[in-house]
Amino acid sequence: MIVVLGKGATDEQIREVCQRLEAVGYQSAVWRGVQRTVIGAIGIIDEQVKDRLIEQLESLPFVESAIRILRPYKLVSREWKEDSSEVTVNGKQIGSEYFVVMAGPCAVESREQLLRAARGVKAAGADLLRGGAFKPRTSPHTFQGLGKEGLILLKEVSEETGLPVITELMDARDLEDVMEVAAIIQIGARNMQNYTLLRAVGQVRKPVLLKRGLSATIEEWLQAAEYICIGGNDQVILCERGIRTFETYTRNTLDLSAVVAAKKLSHLPVVVDPSHGTGKWDMVIPMSLAAAACGADGLLVEVHPDPANAVSDGAQSLTLERFAELMQRLQPVLQAVGRKLYQSPEKTLSPAPVAEP
């Protein structure tokens, strides 16, 4: 249920509504907008008690309405918050008129590799450096990441280049170490329904990027986001990264319709990962442009200085030169849909001497 208060609601009036909600067993969450204040009632109570409570609340002169939310997710829904949310990272707003690009290698392999990637993506106009220190892999015999050594390298390169970091958290026991390095904590597709992990990041005040699970419906994805928000952390970014279908030509099927649906159902910003969504480097630029055109708020792109020799996901990684091309080609598409990059990319680099994988 949500309770809508009119413009100019006082702290005392808000407190009174919260006390009434909590008296019958609800938790309350307050959102103050420009035109109105909305109070979300979180929890399950008897329907007859709920009916009486709605009547009592709507009798208050400063309450515009008390509305039932029938969806299984509350705090992330457009019903609770009509305006789109923005998540601020180092002064840049994800979900605003600006289109935010996060780029870097799938896995941190070495300081040299990470530094080359960071310098290259920054020169091309990237806003954040992505890089995996902990790598969830389908096969236990493949490279699993450098772990805490990778976090140390991410921190060093971030300080040297000035790029904030997004990196994946796989285990709640590593939360403090990841928080020291990451400007955004990534929850990967395989952990979308790891509710213990979601509750853990819900307790911190750090932006969280939540990837859609491999076989998750949009509603399941939004309910996973609810686990984070209900803990008090509303700095959540959704990421569409492709789902498993019957198609075998691509690694996954990139569901760009989910971007439109998620932004209609939820106020949270939505970004797209075209690298995992396709698994093929030559599809990354076209699908990135399509993501920008359909209303995504940003991209999460895998970029490697030498994809042919990458230890992880080289086949879907752009070279630095290809990434620079992507940033150039994004500009007219974004202009057409009323968006823009934070900084104009530098001139596209010369063709790469390194062969594509």
Secondary structure, DSSP 8 states (H G I E B T S, - for coil): -EEEE-TT--HHHHHHHHHHHHHTT-EEEEEE-SS-EEEEEES---HHHHHHHHHHHHTSTTEEEEE---SS--TTBTTT--S---EEETTEEETSSEEEEEEE-SB---HHHHHHHHHHHHHHT-SEEE-BSS---SSTTS----THHHHHHHHHHHHHH---EEEE---GGGHHHHHHH-SEEEE-GGGTT-HHHHHHHHTSSS-EEEE--TT--HHHHHHHHHHHHHTT---EEEEE--B--S--SSSSB--THHHHHHHHHBSS-EEE-HHHHHS-HHHHHHHHHHHHHTT-SEEEEEB-S-GGG-SS-GGG-B-HHHHHHHHHHHHHHHHHTT-EESS---------SS---
